Amino acid sequence: MLQRKIYQLSCDGREVQIFLRDQQRWIESATVLGIEGDLVTLRYETEDEDEVCSWEELVRVESIGSISQKLATVAKRGSEILMTNDCPDAEQMGDKQEY
């Protein structure tokens, strides 16, 4: 099941946060590039005081404890929330919603 969800995320190309159980660390803002067998290829960046590094890392599916993705971000102050009539047509929700 987890492998199938990771595959879906790789097809979507969205950024995810991944927790590696065996290393007890989070990888922030990673992109899942693909899955081959039980290996997952991730790409992400880290930032130190004076440099930014790009990483491509292979991890085993069994070492992944959790995957999350940010759905939306809204500023707390200083900005207006856009209403549906302000959004581009492609992003507007129709009158009919299916559940």
Kinemage of the C-alpha trace (Angstrom):
@kinemage 1
@onewidth
@group {chain A} dominant
@subgroup {mainchain}
@vectorlist {calphas} color= white
{ca met a 1} P 0.000 0.000 0.000
{ca leu a 2} L 2.755 2.472 0.922
{ca gln a 3} L 4.655 1.650 -2.249
{ca arg a 4} L 1.537 2.383 -4.320
{ca lys a 5} L 1.053 5.776 -2.608
{ca ile a 6} L 4.715 6.662 -3.150
{ca tyr a 7} L 4.289 5.790 -6.828
{ca gln a 8} L 1.249 8.095 -7.059
{ca leu a 9} L 3.233 10.920 -5.456
{ca ser a 10} L 6.069 10.398 -7.935
{ca cys a 11} L 3.588 10.669 -10.822
{ca asp a 12} L 2.131 13.894 -9.381
{ca gly a 13} L 5.568 15.474 -8.922
{ca arg a 14} L 4.496 17.202 -5.692
{ca glu a 15} L 6.867 18.071 -2.882
{ca val a 16} L 6.576 15.826 0.166
{ca gln a 17} L 8.071 15.475 3.615
{ca ile a 18} L 9.423 12.010 4.371
{ca phe a 19} L 10.359 10.529 7.745
{ca leu a 20} L 13.102 7.899 7.627
{ca arg a 21} L 12.604 5.476 10.532
{ca asp a 22} L 16.059 3.950 10.499
{ca gln a 23} L 17.787 7.357 10.610
{ca gln a 24} L 15.158 9.114 12.768
{ca arg a 25} L 15.115 12.192 10.523
{ca trp a 26} L 12.785 14.140 8.265
{ca ile a 27} L 13.579 15.079 4.692
{ca glu a 28} L 11.764 18.328 3.969
{ca ser a 29} L 10.482 19.418 0.556
{ca ala a 30} L 11.581 16.324 -1.337
{ca thr a 31} L 10.422 15.232 -4.763
{ca val a 32} L 9.910 11.512 -5.411
{ca leu a 33} L 11.630 10.857 -8.723
{ca gly a 34} L 10.715 7.199 -9.021
{ca ile a 35} L 10.559 3.701 -7.595
{ca glu a 36} L 12.539 0.703 -8.762
{ca gly a 37} L 11.860 -2.464 -6.825
{ca asp a 38} L 12.071 -1.505 -3.151
{ca leu a 39} L 14.225 1.608 -3.767
{ca val a 40} L 12.766 5.117 -3.827
{ca thr a 41} L 14.754 7.946 -5.450
{ca leu a 42} L 14.335 11.327 -3.744
{ca arg a 43} L 15.613 14.768 -4.694
{ca tyr a 44} L 15.828 17.611 -2.165
{ca glu a 45} L 17.903 20.602 -1.105
{ca thr a 46} L 19.547 21.548 2.182
{ca glu a 47} L 20.746 24.976 3.184
{ca asp a 48} L 23.674 25.795 5.454
{ca glu a 49} L 24.984 29.204 6.470
{ca asp a 50} L 26.929 29.780 3.267
{ca glu a 51} L 25.735 27.179 0.755
{ca val a 52} L 22.761 25.371 -0.698
{ca cys a 53} L 23.226 21.696 -1.571
{ca ser a 54} L 21.098 19.567 -3.884
{ca trp a 55} L 20.790 15.889 -3.014
{ca glu a 56} L 19.534 12.815 -4.791
{ca glu a 57} L 19.126 9.951 -2.377
{ca leu a 58} L 18.010 6.320 -2.666
{ca val a 59} L 16.064 4.952 0.289
{ca arg a 60} L 14.367 1.626 0.842
{ca val a 61} L 10.571 1.605 1.065
{ca glu a 62} L 10.813 -0.296 4.369
{ca ser a 63} L 12.813 2.562 5.965
{ca ile a 64} L 10.091 5.138 5.192
{ca gly a 65} L 7.937 5.650 8.251
{ca ser a 66} L 5.750 8.512 7.086
{ca ile a 67} L 5.055 10.709 4.073
{ca ser a 68} L 3.128 13.956 4.177
{ca gln a 69} L 2.384 16.660 1.657
{ca lys a 70} L 1.367 20.254 2.156
{ca leu a 71} L -2.051 20.881 0.685
{ca ala a 72} L -2.184 24.665 0.989
{ca thr a 73} L -0.512 27.674 2.535
{ca val a 74} L -2.274 30.832 3.667
{ca ala a 75} L -0.470 33.871 5.076
{ca lys a 76} L -1.546 34.747 8.622
{ca arg a 77} L -1.420 38.521 8.130
{ca gly a 78} L -1.115 41.194 5.548
{ca ser a 79} L -2.821 39.538 2.612
{ca glu a 80} L -6.337 39.128 1.367
{ca ile a 81} L -7.819 35.729 0.799
{ca leu a 82} L -8.854 35.372 -2.820
{ca met a 83} L -12.483 34.574 -3.455
{ca thr a 84} L -13.585 32.187 -6.184
{ca asn a 85} L -14.418 35.021 -8.559
{ca asp a 86} L -10.785 36.210 -8.269
{ca cys a 87} L -9.336 32.812 -9.219
{ca pro a 88} L -8.479 31.765 -12.759
{ca asp a 89} L -11.271 29.841 -14.494
{ca ala a 90} L -9.289 26.593 -14.435
{ca glu a 91} L -9.054 26.716 -10.611
{ca gln a 92} L -12.663 27.659 -9.849
{ca met a 93} L -14.984 25.116 -8.348
{ca gly a 94} L -18.141 24.452 -10.285
{ca asp a 95} L -21.664 24.852 -8.909
{ca lys a 96} L -22.080 21.072 -8.714
{ca gln a 97} L -19.856 19.090 -6.409
{ca glu a 98} L -19.750 15.318 -6.426
{ca tyr a 99} L -19.050 13.408 -3.256
